[in-house]
Amino acid sequence: MDDHEDRVVEEKAQLDEKIGRLSDFMHGNIYPKLSATDQGLLMVQIRTMGAYSGVLADRIERFS
């Protein structure tokens, strides 16, 4: 794998970790106490991060 490909793989791994941590937070006891606006923004954030992860997965698939 080329250097730039390694960076994409690492970026996806880091992003997926962040998605997991955000998901854990959203299933915890603080999230329900947030305002509806903040909850909505976090929902948009996690969906956007998931979409970005999907794009990176598609790129990684094309490396081989």
Backbone bond lengths (Angstrom), bond angles and torsions (degrees), N, CA, C in turn:
res aa  C-N    CA-C-N  psi(-1)  N-CA   C-N-CA  omega(-1)  CA-C   N-CA-C  phi
1 M - - - 1.440 - - 1.531 108.92 -
2 D 1.310 116.41 141.05 1.464 121.50 177.56 1.525 110.46 -75.05
3 D 1.330 115.24 163.84 1.467 120.41 -178.87 1.527 112.22 -57.50
4 H 1.326 116.60 -44.11 1.469 118.54 -178.04 1.532 111.04 -66.74
5 E 1.318 116.93 -30.82 1.465 120.75 177.15 1.530 110.56 -69.70
6 D 1.332 115.51 -40.97 1.471 119.70 175.87 1.523 110.80 -59.35
7 R 1.334 116.41 -39.89 1.467 119.84 179.81 1.525 111.50 -65.01
8 V 1.324 117.38 -37.31 1.462 120.64 178.69 1.534 109.91 -66.89
9 V 1.328 116.76 -42.27 1.466 120.66 178.53 1.531 109.92 -61.95
10 E 1.318 117.10 -43.75 1.466 121.12 178.99 1.529 111.09 -66.09
11 E 1.305 116.69 -41.11 1.465 120.48 178.18 1.526 111.17 -59.93
12 K 1.338 116.63 -43.30 1.464 120.22 179.18 1.523 110.71 -64.83
13 A 1.328 117.32 -41.59 1.460 120.41 179.62 1.529 110.63 -61.62
14 Q 1.320 116.90 -43.90 1.464 120.91 178.65 1.526 110.94 -65.46
15 L 1.318 116.54 -42.26 1.460 120.67 179.12 1.523 110.64 -62.50
16 D 1.317 116.69 -43.42 1.468 120.08 179.92 1.532 111.41 -63.71
17 E 1.328 117.23 -35.15 1.464 120.34 174.98 1.526 110.43 -63.47
18 K 1.320 116.51 -43.20 1.464 120.72 179.14 1.526 111.29 -64.79
19 I 1.314 116.40 -38.74 1.465 120.45 176.89 1.529 109.60 -61.59
20 G 1.317 116.40 -43.13 1.457 120.67 179.04 1.520 112.09 -62.41
21 R 1.337 116.34 -42.96 1.467 119.64 179.59 1.526 111.03 -66.98
22 L 1.323 117.04 -39.70 1.462 119.77 178.35 1.521 110.17 -65.99
23 S 1.306 117.02 -41.04 1.464 120.74 177.73 1.531 110.70 -61.05
24 D 1.326 116.31 -43.41 1.469 120.31 177.02 1.526 110.30 -59.23
25 F 1.332 116.76 -43.95 1.458 120.94 179.09 1.525 110.61 -61.26
26 M 1.311 116.19 -41.69 1.462 120.32 -177.35 1.530 112.27 -69.68
27 H 1.319 116.88 -18.72 1.459 120.94 176.77 1.531 111.77 -99.40
28 G 1.328 115.76 5.56 1.460 120.47 -178.63 1.521 112.31 -91.49
29 N 1.322 115.14 -166.31 1.462 119.58 -174.39 1.527 114.36 -91.52
30 I 1.319 118.61 -10.18 1.461 120.93 179.28 1.530 111.44 -84.77
31 Y 1.325 116.24 -40.74 1.466 120.88 -176.39 1.529 113.25 -51.62
32 P 1.336 119.71 -46.54 1.471 119.05 -178.93 1.530 113.80 -63.66
33 K 1.327 116.37 -18.88 1.463 120.74 -179.77 1.526 112.50 -85.18
34 L 1.327 117.16 -11.28 1.464 121.02 179.74 1.524 109.80 -73.08
35 S 1.314 114.84 159.01 1.462 119.14 176.50 1.525 109.82 -65.62
36 A 1.309 115.71 158.92 1.466 120.37 178.29 1.522 110.60 -59.11
37 T 1.323 116.75 -35.71 1.469 120.56 178.99 1.519 110.59 -63.66
38 D 1.337 116.42 -47.33 1.463 119.51 179.79 1.521 112.06 -65.68
39 Q 1.327 117.03 -38.94 1.462 119.91 175.95 1.527 110.20 -61.33
40 G 1.305 116.56 -43.45 1.461 120.58 179.41 1.514 112.31 -62.91
41 L 1.322 116.05 -41.45 1.463 119.68 178.61 1.523 111.48 -64.17
42 L 1.324 116.96 -39.43 1.461 119.44 176.86 1.524 111.65 -66.15
43 M 1.321 116.91 -35.09 1.469 120.03 175.86 1.533 110.40 -63.22
44 V 1.321 116.20 -44.03 1.464 120.07 177.25 1.524 110.00 -62.23
45 Q 1.332 115.85 -42.41 1.459 120.28 -179.46 1.516 111.72 -60.79
46 I 1.335 117.83 -47.96 1.465 119.66 -176.38 1.525 110.99 -68.99
47 R 1.324 117.82 -34.69 1.477 119.69 176.30 1.523 110.77 -66.43
48 T 1.328 116.56 -40.67 1.465 120.99 179.56 1.521 110.89 -66.32
49 M 1.322 116.07 -41.69 1.462 119.98 177.27 1.525 110.45 -62.96
50 G 1.331 116.76 -39.53 1.458 120.32 177.85 1.516 112.38 -64.19
51 A 1.328 115.83 -40.30 1.464 119.88 178.02 1.535 110.32 -64.43
52 Y 1.326 116.40 -42.84 1.463 121.49 178.40 1.531 110.23 -62.07
53 S 1.326 116.82 -42.08 1.461 120.93 177.18 1.524 110.50 -60.70
54 G 1.313 116.36 -39.05 1.461 120.55 177.80 1.519 112.31 -63.67
55 V 1.325 116.21 -39.98 1.470 120.31 177.57 1.521 109.84 -63.85
56 L 1.331 116.16 -44.30 1.465 118.88 178.44 1.526 110.71 -62.28
57 A 1.326 117.63 -39.24 1.470 120.97 177.75 1.528 110.45 -61.61
58 D 1.323 116.62 -41.83 1.468 120.31 177.91 1.525 110.91 -62.60
59 R 1.325 116.79 -40.86 1.467 120.24 178.94 1.530 110.62 -64.98
60 I 1.342 115.56 -43.78 1.469 120.28 -178.99 1.523 110.66 -62.51
61 E 1.306 116.33 -39.61 1.467 121.10 178.41 1.524 111.74 -59.10
62 R 1.315 116.20 -33.12 1.466 120.22 -178.37 1.538 112.21 -80.48
63 F 1.330 118.03 -9.09 1.467 120.09 -179.82 1.529 111.11 -68.74
64 S 1.319 118.33 -27.79 1.469 118.50 -174.97 1.497 113.20 -95.30
